């Protein structure tokens, strides 16, 4: 991953590029030194069980704004129907957490 400029959690983003909502709150927003932004969203299986449409809408709006999206989706959540090169999903398992490995995968995707 390129050198970071900063990261924040719970940032509310507004954009004219959004078509589904006027604004979204991002779990973690990383801004790299070159200005490239990456939104990291955590989708727990309990809270996101019935939120495929909402999670997809949020991801599509963030992508439209030029923000790369990485979703950490807890098994057994289904994959979201998004096929864009700047959209990524990593399946995580609550029974066998691997935070170091997950962060490594996020780092690899953002190169």
N, C-alpha and C positions, 0 to 999 in steps of 0.2 A: 504494500500500500504506500502511496506517495506520502510524503510528510504531512501530518495533520496540522490544520490551523486551529481547529477547535471542535468540541463536541458539546452537546446540550441534550437534556432530556425534558420531555414535556413541552416542547416548543410548538406554539400555534403558528401555522403557516397560512397565509392568505394569498390568493393568486387569481388573476383574470383568466388563467388557463384552466382553472377548475370548472368543471361543468356539473358535478354532482353535489357539491356543497361549496359554500363561500370560503370555508376554512377547515383545516384539519389539525389535530394535535398529533405530533409525531413522538413515538416512544423515545428514540435516540436519533439525533441528527448530527452527522459528522461532516464537517467542512474541511476539505483538503486545502493545502497551500495554493493550489491552482484554481480554487473556487469551486471545484467539483463537490457536489453534495450527495451524501448517501443517507437514506432513511433506513433505520433498522427497526423493524416491528416484531414484537413478540406476541404470538398467538397461542395462548394456552388452550388446551382442548376443552376445558370446562366452559370458559367464557366465550370462546369463539365457535362453539359447536354449530350454531345456527346463523353464523355471520359471513357466509361465503360471499353474498351479494355486497355487504357493507365493506368487507376486507378488499374485495375486488375493486369496488368504486374508489376507495381511498387510494389503493395502489395505482390505479389508472390516472387519477388526478395528479398524484405526486409525479408520476412518469411524464405527464403532459407538461408539468412545470420544469422538466429537465432534471429531476432528482432521481438518482438511481435508488432502487428499492430492494432491500434484503429482508425477507420474512423468515423468521424462525418459527416454524409451524410444529406444534407438539403433536406427535402421533396419538391418535389415529385421524387427525384432521385431513380432509382431502386437499389435494393440490388445487390451487386457484387456476381458473382458465385464462391465464395471461401468458402470451408467448411474445415477449419483447426482449431483446438482448440485454437491456438494463434492468430487468426484473429477475430476481433470484429467490429460490426457496431452499431452506435447509431444514430437514426433518430432525427434530430433537425428541429425545425420549426421557420422560421424567423419572423412570425407574433406573436409568443409567446416565446421569448427567455427565457431560464432558465440556465444561465451559472453555477450557484451553483449546480443545479441538474445534469447537464451534467458532471461537474468535479467529482461529487460524483459517478456517474456511471463509469467513467473512473477509479477512484480509486478502486471501487469494482471489476472491471474486472481484474485489475492488481494484485490481491491478490493471 
